[in-house]
């Protein structure tokens, strides 16, 4: 099957986004910089989390909140992001929090 002919929107949220690296960086900077959501919403997304370490592609210590996953980094920091899959491809995007919060 030639998956290049499949429209991404057919797969819901996993494939509905077409963007550039610059746009994604602006989104994560805005999210963690407090310009997209009220602080209480971001705290809920990143503090009310469930352990997902060892499941699917997530290493030990990973957690999932409301729409974002945290993945521990070897340097001691935490990467927050979200991924998506389509037939023939997989993508992930995210960033460490600018405020240094886990």
DRENTORKOL-3810 file (N, C-alpha, C; in nm, 4 decimals):
REM DRENTORKOL-3810
@n.u->0.0831; n.v->-0.1176; n.w->0.0000; ca.u->0.0000; ca.v->0.0000; ca.w->0.0000; c.u->0.0881; c.v->0.1247; c.w->0.0000
@n.u->0.0593; n.v->0.2164; n.w->-0.0875; ca.u->0.1320; ca.v->0.3425; ca.w->-0.0942; c.u->0.0701; c.v->0.4391; c.w->0.0061
@n.u->0.1371; n.v->0.4585; n.w->0.1198; ca.u->0.0801; ca.v->0.5419; ca.w->0.2257; c.u->0.0943; c.v->0.6905; c.w->0.1970
@n.u->0.1702; n.v->0.7297; n.w->0.0949; ca.u->0.1831; ca.v->0.8720; ca.w->0.0639; c.u->0.0528; c.v->0.9305; c.w->0.0119
@n.u->-0.0396; n.v->0.8457; n.w->-0.0296; ca.u->-0.1685; ca.v->0.8915; ca.w->-0.0820; c.u->-0.2743; c.v->0.9060; c.w->0.0264
@n.u->-0.2450; n.v->0.8613; n.w->0.1490; ca.u->-0.3437; ca.v->0.8659; ca.w->0.2559; c.u->-0.3526; c.v->1.0068; c.w->0.3148
@n.u->-0.4722; n.v->1.0644; n.w->0.3250; ca.u->-0.4843; ca.v->1.1963; ca.w->0.3886; c.u->-0.4714; c.v->1.1841; c.w->0.5402
@n.u->-0.3860; n.v->1.2649; n.w->0.5999; ca.u->-0.3616; ca.v->1.2590; ca.w->0.7434; c.u->-0.4849; c.v->1.2795; c.w->0.8281
@n.u->-0.5779; n.v->1.3606; n.w->0.7815; ca.u->-0.6981; ca.v->1.3874; ca.w->0.8611; c.u->-0.7857; c.v->1.2638; c.w->0.8790
@n.u->-0.7656; n.v->1.1620; n.w->0.7994; ca.u->-0.8432; ca.v->1.0386; ca.w->0.8119; c.u->-0.8117; c.v->0.9649; c.w->0.9425
@n.u->-0.7044; n.v->1.0028; n.w->1.0080; ca.u->-0.6593; ca.v->0.9318; ca.w->1.1271; c.u->-0.6777; c.v->1.0136; c.w->1.2544
@n.u->-0.7646; n.v->1.1104; n.w->1.2504; ca.u->-0.7943; ca.v->1.1893; ca.w->1.3689; c.u->-0.6766; c.v->1.2729; c.w->1.4149
@n.u->-0.6635; n.v->1.2852; n.w->1.5456; ca.u->-0.5616; ca.v->1.3732; ca.w->1.6028; c.u->-0.4193; c.v->1.3264; c.w->1.5743
@n.u->-0.4002; n.v->1.1986; n.w->1.5482; ca.u->-0.2643; ca.v->1.1494; ca.w->1.5241; c.u->-0.2042; c.v->1.2046; c.w->1.3962
@n.u->-0.2847; n.v->1.2336; n.w->1.2970; ca.u->-0.2290; ca.v->1.2788; ca.w->1.1700; c.u->-0.2872; c.v->1.4075; c.w->1.1190
@n.u->-0.3609; n.v->1.4784; n.w->1.2014; ca.u->-0.4294; ca.v->1.5970; ca.w->1.1538; c.u->-0.3465; c.v->1.7238; c.w->1.1515
@n.u->-0.2235; n.v->1.7198; n.w->1.1979; ca.u->-0.1419; ca.v->1.8405; ca.w->1.2062; c.u->-0.0355; c.v->1.8391; c.w->1.0977
@n.u->-0.0313; n.v->1.9451; n.w->1.0206; ca.u->0.0761; ca.v->1.9662; ca.w->0.9242; c.u->0.1402; c.v->2.0973; c.w->0.9649
@n.u->0.2690; n.v->2.0938; n.w->0.9937; ca.u->0.3341; ca.v->2.2115; ca.w->1.0474; c.u->0.4818; c.v->2.2120; c.w->1.0115
@n.u->0.5509; n.v->2.3130; n.w->1.0597; ca.u->0.6956; ca.v->2.3240; ca.w->1.0417; c.u->0.7622; c.v->2.3139; c.w->1.1786
@n.u->0.8902; n.v->2.2821; n.w->1.1824; ca.u->0.9601; ca.v->2.2808; ca.w->1.3114; c.u->0.9516; c.v->2.4164; c.w->1.3833
@n.u->0.9572; n.v->2.5249; n.w->1.3074; ca.u->0.9487; ca.v->2.6572; ca.w->1.3686; c.u->0.8125; c.v->2.6787; c.w->1.4347
@n.u->0.7048; n.v->2.6368; n.w->1.3665; ca.u->0.5707; ca.v->2.6501; ca.w->1.4238; c.u->0.5559; c.v->2.5665; c.w->1.5503
@n.u->0.6095; n.v->2.4452; n.w->1.5478; ca.u->0.5998; ca.v->2.3588; ca.w->1.6656; c.u->0.6794; c.v->2.4165; c.w->1.7821
@n.u->0.7973; n.v->2.4714; n.w->1.7543; ca.u->0.8754; ca.v->2.5362; ca.w->1.8607; c.u->0.7986; c.v->2.6540; c.w->1.9191
@n.u->0.7334; n.v->2.7321; n.w->1.8337; ca.u->0.6542; ca.v->2.8459; ca.w->1.8821; c.u->0.5385; c.v->2.7972; c.w->1.9694
@n.u->0.4754; n.v->2.6860; n.w->1.9304; ca.u->0.3664; ca.v->2.6305; ca.w->2.0114; c.u->0.4155; c.v->2.5898; c.w->2.1491
@n.u->0.5226; n.v->2.5093; n.w->2.1563; ca.u->0.5724; ca.v->2.4627; ca.w->2.2864; c.u->0.6221; c.v->2.5793; c.w->2.3711
@n.u->0.6888; n.v->2.6770; n.w->2.3066; ca.u->0.7337; ca.v->2.7957; ca.w->2.3810; c.u->0.6135; c.v->2.8711; c.w->2.4376
@n.u->0.5079; n.v->2.8845; n.w->2.3580; ca.u->0.3874; ca.v->2.9526; ca.w->2.4042; c.u->0.3168; c.v->2.8771; c.w->2.5145
@n.u->0.3096; n.v->2.7441; n.w->2.5001; ca.u->0.2438; ca.v->2.6623; ca.w->2.6020; c.u->0.3160; c.v->2.6726; c.w->2.7355
@n.u->0.4458; n.v->2.6478; n.w->2.7345; ca.u->0.5210; ca.v->2.6480; ca.w->2.8596; c.u->0.5598; c.v->2.7882; c.w->2.9057
@n.u->0.5432; n.v->2.8867; n.w->2.8181; ca.u->0.5698; ca.v->3.0250; ca.w->2.8557; c.u->0.4468; c.v->3.0972; c.w->2.9093
@n.u->0.3342; n.v->3.0260; n.w->2.9187; ca.u->0.2135; ca.v->3.0833; ca.w->2.9760; c.u->0.1345; c.v->3.1733; c.w->2.8832
@n.u->0.1596; n.v->3.1651; n.w->2.7522; ca.u->0.0890; ca.v->3.2520; ca.w->2.6586; c.u->-0.0299; c.v->3.1842; c.w->2.5906
@n.u->-0.0479; n.v->3.0539; n.w->2.6102; ca.u->-0.1587; ca.v->2.9835; ca.w->2.5454; c.u->-0.2701; c.v->2.9435; c.w->2.6411
@n.u->-0.2343; n.v->2.9101; n.w->2.7631; ca.u->-0.3327; ca.v->2.8635; ca.w->2.8610; c.u->-0.3109; c.v->2.9328; c.w->2.9942
@n.u->-0.4153; n.v->2.9425; n.w->3.0756; ca.u->-0.3954; ca.v->2.9932; ca.w->3.2115; c.u->-0.3013; c.v->2.8996; c.w->3.2889
@n.u->-0.2300; n.v->2.9541; n.w->3.3838; ca.u->-0.1349; ca.v->2.8748; ca.w->3.4621; c.u->-0.1974; c.v->2.7523; c.w->3.5257
@n.u->-0.3196; n.v->2.7638; n.w->3.5748; ca.u->-0.3858; ca.v->2.6490; ca.w->3.6389; c.u->-0.4069; c.v->2.5349; c.w->3.5395
@n.u->-0.4330; n.v->2.5667; n.w->3.4133; ca.u->-0.4531; ca.v->2.4621; ca.w->3.3125; c.u->-0.3216; c.v->2.3897; c.w->3.2835
@n.u->-0.2135; n.v->2.4645; n.w->3.2723; ca.u->-0.0830; ca.v->2.4026; ca.w->3.2486; c.u->-0.0413; c.v->2.3171; c.w->3.3683
@n.u->-0.0677; n.v->2.3655; n.w->3.4887; ca.u->-0.0355; ca.v->2.2850; ca.w->3.6078; c.u->-0.1137; c.v->2.1540; c.w->3.6071
@n.u->-0.2393; n.v->2.1588; n.w->3.5703; ca.u->-0.3201; ca.v->2.0376; ca.w->3.5631; c.u->-0.2634; c.v->1.9410; c.w->3.4588
@n.u->-0.2243; n.v->1.9925; n.w->3.3436; ca.u->-0.1689; ca.v->1.9087; ca.w->3.2375; c.u->-0.0416; c.v->1.8369; c.w->3.2800
@n.u->0.0405; n.v->1.9048; n.w->3.3599; ca.u->0.1735; ca.v->1.8525; ca.w->3.3903; c.u->0.1892; c.v->1.7958; c.w->3.5311
@n.u->0.0924; n.v->1.8167; n.w->3.6187; ca.u->0.1051; ca.v->1.7636; ca.w->3.7549; c.u->0.0113; c.v->1.6473; c.w->3.7832
@n.u->-0.1034; n.v->1.6450; n.w->3.7199; ca.u->-0.1980; ca.v->1.5348; ca.w->3.7388; c.u->-0.1649; c.v->1.4284; c.w->3.6339
@n.u->-0.0605; n.v->1.3492; n.w->3.6633; ca.u->-0.0071; ca.v->1.2556; ca.w->3.5643; c.u->-0.0139; c.v->1.1112; c.w->3.6122
@n.u->-0.0014; n.v->1.0214; n.w->3.5165; ca.u->-0.0041; ca.v->0.8772; ca.w->3.5408; c.u->0.1264; c.v->0.8160; c.w->3.4924
@n.u->0.1810; n.v->0.7220; n.w->3.5656; ca.u->0.3035; ca.v->0.6520; ca.w->3.5260; c.u->0.2794; c.v->0.5703; c.w->3.3995
@n.u->0.3611; n.v->0.5945; n.w->3.2968; ca.u->0.3525; ca.v->0.5174; ca.w->3.1723; c.u->0.4880; c.v->0.4575; c.w->3.1348
@n.u->0.5850; n.v->0.4671; n.w->3.2252; ca.u->0.7183; ca.v->0.4158; ca.w->3.1979; c.u->0.7162; c.v->0.2680; c.w->3.1629
@n.u->0.7876; n.v->0.2335; n.w->3.0567; ca.u->0.7965; ca.v->0.0949; ca.w->3.0132; c.u->0.6858; c.v->0.0527; c.w->2.9183
@n.u->0.5898; n.v->0.1383; n.w->2.8927; ca.u->0.4822; ca.v->0.1074; ca.w->2.7982; c.u->0.5150; c.v->0.1671; c.w->2.6618
@n.u->0.4794; n.v->0.0960; n.w->2.5584; ca.u->0.5036; ca.v->0.1428; ca.w->2.4208; c.u->0.6476; c.v->0.1905; c.w->2.4062
@n.u->0.6667; n.v->0.3164; n.w->2.3716; ca.u->0.8009; ca.v->0.3706; ca.w->2.3483; c.u->0.8532; c.v->0.4511; c.w->2.4668
@n.u->0.7807; n.v->0.4509; n.w->2.5780; ca.u->0.8166; ca.v->0.5363; ca.w->2.6904; c.u->0.9153; c.v->0.4677; c.w->2.7853
@n.u->1.0291; n.v->0.5341; n.w->2.8141; ca.u->1.1253; ca.v->0.4761; ca.w->2.9082; c.u->1.0759; c.v->0.4873; c.w->3.0529
@n.u->1.1411; n.v->0.4147; n.w->3.1405; ca.u->1.1077; ca.v->0.4207; ca.w->3.2839; c.u->1.1093; c.v->0.5656; c.w->3.3312
@n.u->1.0160; n.v->0.5992; n.w->3.4162; ca.u->1.0076; ca.v->0.7344; ca.w->3.4707; c.u->0.9190; c.v->0.8280; c.w->3.3906
@n.u->0.8674; n.v->0.7823; n.w->3.2756; ca.u->0.7794; ca.v->0.8659; ca.w->3.1927; c.u->0.6411; c.v->0.8742; c.w->3.2562
@n.u->0.5760; n.v->0.9878; n.w->3.2340; ca.u->0.4423; ca.v->1.0093; ca.w->3.2886; c.u->0.3562; c.v->1.0755; c.w->3.1821
@n.u->0.2238; n.v->1.0549; n.w->3.1902; ca.u->0.1314; ca.v->1.1174; ca.w->3.0956; c.u->0.0285; c.v->1.1978; c.w->3.1719
@n.u->0.0094; n.v->1.3231; n.w->3.1290; ca.u->-0.0893; ca.v->1.4116; ca.w->3.1896; c.u->-0.2036; c.v->1.4345; c.w->3.0923
@n.u->-0.2557; n.v->1.5521; n.w->3.0921; ca.u->-0.3655; ca.v->1.5881; ca.w->3.0025; c.u->-0.3077; c.v->1.6356; c.w->2.8695
@n.u->-0.2842; n.v->1.5434; n.w->2.7780; ca.u->-0.2374; ca.v->1.5780; ca.w->2.6445; c.u->-0.0878; c.v->1.5840; c.w->2.6259
@n.u->-0.0096; n.v->1.5713; n.w->2.7310; ca.u->0.1362; ca.v->1.5745; ca.w->2.7186; c.u->0.1992; c.v->1.4637; c.w->2.8029
@n.u->0.3121; n.v->1.4155; n.w->2.7553; ca.u->0.3875; ca.v->1.3131; ca.w->2.8275; c.u->0.5207; c.v->1.3724; c.w->2.8708
@n.u->0.5671; n.v->1.3309; n.w->2.9879; ca.u->0.7003; ca.v->1.3711; ca.w->3.0327; c.u->0.7930; c.v->1.2513; c.w->3.0202
@n.u->0.9140; n.v->1.2792; n.w->2.9720; ca.u->1.0154; ca.v->1.1759; ca.w->2.9549; c.u->1.1427; c.v->1.2264; c.w->3.0225
@n.u->1.1967; n.v->1.1505; n.w->3.1186; ca.u->1.3188; ca.v->1.1962; ca.w->3.1851; c.u->1.4374; c.v->1.1941; c.w->3.0893
@n.u->1.5218; n.v->1.2947; n.w->3.1012; ca.u->1.6418; ca.v->1.3055; ca.w->3.0174; c.u->1.7642; c.v->1.2602; c.w->3.0953
@n.u->1.8645; n.v->1.2147; n.w->3.0256; ca.u->1.9862; ca.v->1.1652; ca.w->3.0906; c.u->2.0586; c.v->1.2755; c.w->3.1675
@n.u->2.0341; n.v->1.4027; n.w->3.1315; ca.u->2.0983; ca.v->1.5151; ca.w->3.2002; c.u->2.0273; c.v->1.5517; c.w->3.3304
@n.u->1.9153; n.v->1.4845; n.w->3.3584; ca.u->1.8398; ca.v->1.5132; ca.w->3.4787; c.u->1.7164; c.v->1.5980; c.w->3.4549
@n.u->1.7024; n.v->1.6543; n.w->3.3361; ca.u->1.5854; ca.v->1.7348; ca.w->3.3038; c.u->1.4690; c.v->1.6467; c.w->3.2592
@n.u->1.3640; n.v->1.7108; n.w->3.2153; ca.u->1.2445; ca.v->1.6409; ca.w->3.1684; c.u->1.2007; c.v->1.7029; c.w->3.0365
@n.u->1.1695; n.v->1.6189; n.w->2.9420; ca.u->1.1166; ca.v->1.6592; ca.w->2.8120; c.u->0.9663; c.v->1.6369; c.w->2.8142
@n.u->0.8880; n.v->1.7377; n.w->2.7765; ca.u->0.7424; ca.v->1.7253; ca.w->2.7675; c.u->0.7035; c.v->1.7292; c.w->2.6207
@n.u->0.6155; n.v->1.6389; n.w->2.5795; ca.u->0.5755; ca.v->1.6392; ca.w->2.4402; c.u->0.4572; c.v->1.5491; c.w->2.4125
@n.u->0.4348; n.v->1.5290; n.w->2.2849; ca.u->0.3254; ca.v->1.4447; ca.w->2.2391; c.u->0.3625; c.v->1.3909; c.w->2.1025
@n.u->0.3228; n.v->1.2679; n.w->2.0763; ca.u->0.3535; ca.v->1.2072; ca.w->1.9479; c.u->0.2281; c.v->1.1650; c.w->1.8738
@n.u->0.2493; n.v->1.1201; n.w->1.7531; ca.u->0.1395; ca.v->1.0707; ca.w->1.6717; c.u->0.1915; c.v->0.9713; c.w->1.5700
@n.u->0.1060; n.v->0.8815; n.w->1.5295; ca.u->0.1448; ca.v->0.7781; ca.w->1.4334; c.u->0.0433; c.v->0.7694; c.w->1.3210
@n.u->0.0943; n.v->0.7398; n.w->1.2036; ca.u->0.0141; ca.v->0.7104; ca.w->1.0854; c.u->0.0744; c.v->0.5873; c.w->1.0203
@n.u->0.0013; n.v->0.5189; n.w->0.9364; ca.u->0.0648; ca.v->0.4093; ca.w->0.8627; c.u->0.1862; c.v->0.4629; c.w->0.7863
@n.u->0.3009; n.v->0.4063; n.w->0.8128; ca.u->0.4227; ca.v->0.4466; ca.w->0.7446; c.u->0.5019; c.v->0.5558; c.w->0.8130
@n.u->0.4564; n.v->0.6053; n.w->0.9264; ca.u->0.5318; ca.v->0.7120; ca.w->0.9904; c.u->0.4944; c.v->0.7354; c.w->1.1349
@n.u->0.5862; n.v->0.7965; n.w->1.2059; ca.u->0.5651; ca.v->0.8298; ca.w->1.3461; c.u->0.6385; c.v->0.9606; c.w->1.3726
@n.u->0.5806; n.v->1.0450; n.w->1.4574; ca.u->0.6431; ca.v->1.1730; ca.w->1.4861; c.u->0.6212; c.v->1.2092; c.w->1.6330
@n.u->0.7140; n.v->1.2815; n.w->1.6860; ca.u->0.7014; ca.v->1.3327; ca.w->1.8220; c.u->0.7508; c.v->1.4759; c.w->1.8247
@n.u->0.6914; n.v->1.5573; n.w->1.9094; ca.u->0.7340; ca.v->1.6964; ca.w->1.9235; c.u->0.7198; c.v->1.7357; c.w->2.0696
@n.u->0.8040; n.v->1.8259; n.w->2.1138; ca.u->0.7969; ca.v->1.8707; ca.w->2.2511; c.u->0.9161; c.v->1.9555; c.w->2.2875
@n.u->0.9305; n.v->1.9822; n.w->2.4159; ca.u->1.0385; ca.v->2.0669; ca.w->2.4639; c.u->1.0522; c.v->2.0531; c.w->2.6137
@n.u->1.1688; n.v->2.0875; n.w->2.6688; ca.u->1.1779; ca.v->2.0982; ca.w->2.8138; c.u->1.1035; c.v->2.2240; c.w->2.8565
@n.u->1.0516; n.v->2.2270; n.w->2.9754; ca.u->0.9810; ca.v->2.3464; ca.w->3.0228; c.u->1.0794; c.v->2.4592; c.w->3.0453
@n.u->1.0453; n.v->2.5758; n.w->2.9987; ca.u->1.1330; ca.v->2.6922; ca.w->3.0118; c.u->1.1558; c.v->2.7308; c.w->3.1576
@n.u->1.0577; n.v->2.7024; n.w->3.2439; ca.u->1.0715; ca.v->2.7390; ca.w->3.3843; c.u->1.1474; c.v->2.6336; c.w->3.4651
@n.u->1.1903; n.v->2.5262; n.w->3.3975; ca.u->1.2662; ca.v->2.4215; ca.w->3.4648; c.u->1.1841; c.v->2.3282; c.w->3.5493
@n.u->1.0527; n.v->2.3487; n.w->3.5540; ca.u->0.9654; ca.v->2.2620; ca.w->3.6357; c.u->0.9561; c.v->2.1234; c.w->3.5736
@n.u->0.9492; n.v->2.0218; n.w->3.6561; ca.u->0.9359; ca.v->1.8859; ca.w->3.6013; c.u->0.7973; c.v->1.8629; c.w->3.5436
END
